[in-house]
Amino acid sequence: MAALEKIPVLNPLMLRNTVGGELADIFEACGIENFEARIGIRDLRKKERLSNNVLRKASDILGDSNISEYLADFQKEYLEEKPRYMANYNQAKKTYTKLKKVLPLLRGEFMKGYDILDDILDFFGVDSETEIFETSEKQAALFRTQNKIEVDSINLHAWLRRGELDFKALNLPDYDEERLMMWIESKEWMSHIEDVDYFKSLPSIFSRFGVGLVFVPSLPKTVYGAIRWIEDKPLIQISDRGHDLISCWFTLFHELGHAVKHKNVEIYEGEINESKAKQNKREKEANKFANEYLFNGDALRKAVFDRKRAGLTMSANLLADEFNVKPIFASYWLIKAQYAPAFQRRIQIDFESQYQ
């Protein structure tokens, strides 16, 4: 990543002259050569302290009695401010350590900062790291009210922020739910259900309906998907968590269920298809929507779990024929039921490669 060629956190003292550096600049401005030899100090620019004898010698060489007083004041101010600069620098390094995990989501678009930490602030659209942490915690709090699993607040904030940036770049027309439902009902997508490239092309199709569909690579301890509403248009954001194409299809249709049935409700999906007992009314409705279009209802899921409990033998192909679905959909539920998951067919997908 090009941004990593920068210094992660710039030491502010690098931007300030030491007293030795200030004196060297004065010597050079006055056209005095061999000043280090004349003053008897090597690497003058690196010196943070100069003795009174050196300051007087500098005044003599320059023929200006005021120089020693000026340099003494300069040195005093530098040394007084150095602890504060160093404290801020050390704090910035700690902040960078907490935030550097979001670097893959910058995609080389944020490179105008004076260091990488500054680029990260630009990505989040804030002036200070305090704003990042405060907003992250607010979003994590909303996530926790909807889910009962652990979340990394910074990763969640960064993942959602990337979705917002991608959404704004789409320049969408007004949301047209009727056209969206016509596409869903047409089931033209069903013939492409195992085509990774087709799935990745869906954002351009959805943009015609005023729907912002964005794919953002998964970050640890974040979400499967989310839906938010921006300017009365749905932003549906999906991660490649698990790197399973059929899971991504289910997440997509689950979020479409929210878009159709729960307008202007912001929802973050910590888990998809969690136990019935943990599902609230909205989650049940979104799952039902996805089940109807992908699996012809809920009978396939029930059969897989019931037959597993009964110790019956199952195969994806036989289930597909029985319930009139594609075998890979049957594999989806066999994997969910942990019925010989190693033998079920999966199609891998990742979203990071499309941005490289």
N, C-alpha and C positions, 0 to 999 in steps of 0.2 A: 504494500500500500504506500502510495507516494507520500501521504501525510506523515508517515513514520520517519521520513528522512529529516523532519524537523526535530528540534529539541522538545521533549515532552512538556517541560516546564522551564521557562526562561528565568534564570536568576536575575532579579532586578539590579543587583550590584554590577552585573556585566554592562549595564547601560549607564553606569555612573563612573566618572573618573575617580580614581584614587588620588590622594594628594600628590603622589609621584607622577601619575598620569597628567595631572593638571600642570605640574611644573615642567614636564617634558613638552607639553603643548606650547607653553610660554616660551621655552628655549627655542623650539622650532619656529614659532611665529616671529621671533626676533632674529632668526637666521644664525643662531649659535650652533656650531658643529662640535662634535666630540664632547657633548655636555656631560655624559655619564663619566667619562674619564676625568673631566675637569672638576666634577663635584665629588668624585670618588665613590660612586654607587653603581653597581650593575643592576640591570633590569629595573630601572627607575620606575617605569610605568606600573609595576606590580606593588610598589611600596604603599602601604596604607598609613605608615607613620614615618615622619622625618623629624630628626632631632632639631633643637633650636640652632645648634651649630651649623647644620646643613642648610636650614632656612636662611641664616645670616649669610652663608657662603653664596647661596643662590642670589640673594639681594646684591652682593658685591659683584658677582659676575654680570648681572643684568644692569647694574648701576642704578638700582631703584630701591630705596630704603623701605618703601611701602610693601614690596613683594612679600617679605617675611611675615608681616602682620596679616596680609591677605591669605597667604598659604596656611598660617596657623589657624585662622578662623575656618578656612575650608576644611582642614583636617579635623578640627573639633566637631564641626557639623556632620561630617561623614561618619566619624566614629560614634557619635551619639545616635545617628539614625540607623546604623548598621544592624543592631539587634532587632529593630522593628522590621527592617527589610528581610532579614534572615528568618524571622518568625513567620512572616507572610509567605516567604518562599517555601519553607518547610510545610506550612499548612497547604499550600497549593500542590505540593508533591503528594501529600496524603489524599487530597481531592482527586488528583489525576489517577491515583491508584484505584480509587472507587469508581471512576468514570470510564477508564480506558477500555472496559469490556464492550462499550457501545461503538467503538471505532468501526467495525464492519458495516454499520448502518450509515456512516457518513458518505460512503461511495465516492470519495474523492471530490465531492461537491463543495466541501467547506475547507478551504485551504488558505484563506486570506488572513488568518490570525497570526500573531507574532510567535506563537508556539502551538503545540497540539491541543493543550488545554483550552486555549482561546478558540480553536476550531470547534471543539466540542460545545463550548458555550454558544457559538454561532449556530450550530446544528439545533440546539434546543431553543434558540431564539431568545436568549436571556442575557442579562448583563453581569450576573453573578452566579456562583455555584449555589448560593443559598436559595435562589429561585428554583433551581433544578430540584433540590432536595425537598422543598416545600410542596411543589407541584407533584413530585413523584409520590409523596406520602398521601396526598389527597386522592390520587388515582388508585393507589394501593388500597386505601380505605374503601373506595367504591367497589373494587374487586373483591375485597374480603366480605362485604355485605352480600355479594352474589355467589361466592364460592367458599368452600371450607378447606382450602388447601393453601400451602405456603406460596408466597409470591415474592419475587425480587423487585422491589419498587423502582429501582433505577432501570432495570431491564424492561419492565413494563412501560415506563414512561418513554424510554427510547424507542421501543417497538411501536407504540402508539404515535409518537411524534413522526416516525418515518412514514407511517400511513397517512398522516395529515399532509405531509409535504408532497407525497405522491398523488394524493387526491387533488390538491390545489393545481398540480401540473396538468390535470386532465381537461380542465376547461369544459365542464359538462353542460349539456342542455338541461332543461327542466326535467324533473323526475316524471316518468311516464309508466305508472304501475300497470296500466292495461297492456302496453307493449311487452313489458317484462313477463306478465302472466301468459301472454300469447306464446312467447319463446319457451317458457317452462312447459306449457300444455302441449306444444308441438312435439316435444321429446326428440327434436332433431339431435340433441346432445347425446342421446342414449347410444347412438351408433359410434360415438367417439369416446365412450366411457373409459377405455383402456389406453387412450392416446394422450401421453404427457404433453406433447406440443399443443394439442387442441385445448387442453385445460389451461395451459399458460397463455393461450390466445383469448381466453374469455374476457379479460378486462376491456379489450377493444370492442367486443360484442356488447358487453353490458353498458359501455359508455353511450351507446345509441339510445339506451333507455333512461339515461340520466342517473345511472347507478355507478358509483365509484367502487370498483372492485380492485383491490390492491393485494399483492402477495409480498410478504416481508419475511425474510429468513427467521427461523425460530431463535430465540435467546433463552437460556436456562431459566426455569421457574417463572415463565410468563404464561401465555395463553395459546389456545388452539385457534381462536378467532374472536372477532369483536364486531359489533355494529354500532355506529354512531351516526348522527344526523347533522349535516353541515349545510346551512342555507336550504333547508327542506329537502336535501338530497341524501340518500343513504350512502354511507361509507362502510362497505363490507371489507373487512381486513382478515386475511387468512395467513396462518403460519404453516411452515412445512414441518412442524413438530411431529416426530415419528417417521417422517419421510415416506409416507404411504399415500399413494394417489387416491385410493378409494376413501380413506379417512378424510382427505381434502375435499372430495366430492360431498361426503356427508356433512362436513363442516359448512361448505358452501350452501347446501340446501337447508341446513339448520338455520343459518343466518338469513337466508331468503325467507324462511318462515317467520322470523322476527320482523323482517322488513315489511312483509305483507300484513301480519297480524298485530304488530306492536309498534306502531308509528311513533317516532320521536322518543323512543326509549333507548337509552344507552346501555348496552349489555356487553360484558366481557366473559368469555367462555373459558373457565379454568379447566373443566373437563367436558368431554362430549360423551353422551350416552352413559352418564353415571347412573347409579341405582335409582329405581323409581321412588324410593323413600326420600331421596335427597333432591328430587326435582321439584321446583316450584311450578305454578300454573303456566307461566310463560315458557319454561323449558319443556314441559310436557307438550305444549302446543307446537313449539318449534320442532321437537323430535317427531311428532306425529306428521307434520308437514313433510319433513325429509323422508320418513318411512313410506309415506304414501307414494311419493314420486320415484324413489329409488328402489324400494323393495315390495311394491304393491301392497303396502300395509304392514302390520306388525306380526303377521302370522309366522313369517320366516324366523324372526328373532325368538318368538315364544317356542317354536318347534325345536330350534337348536338347543336352547337352555333346558327345555323339558326332556329332550332325548338324551342330553348329556347326563342329567340327574338319574335317568332311568338306565343308563349304561348301554344305550343303543349305539350301533355303528352308524356313522354318517360319512358322506363325502360331498364335496362341493358340487360336483356334477349332478349327482342324484337330487340334491336339494334344489339345484337350479331348475331342473326339469319339473320337479313337483310344484314349485312356487312361481314358475315362469319368470325367473330372473336370470341374469348373467352369472356364470359360475364364480366370478370374482366377488360378486355381492354376497354369495353364500359363504365364500371364504372370509369375508369381512366379519360375519357373525360367528363363524367358527373360531376365528382368532379372538374375538371379544369374549367368547365363552371359554377360551384357553383349551379348546379341543384340538390336540395335536397341532398347535400353531406353527411349528416348524415345517409342517407339510402343506400348509395353506399357501396359495399363490398370492404374492404381493407384487405391486409395481412401485418401484422407488421414484421419488420426485424430490427435487430440492429447488429452492427459489434463489439461492445465492448465485448460481452459475449464470443466470440470465442478466446479472448486472456486472459481470466481469468482462 
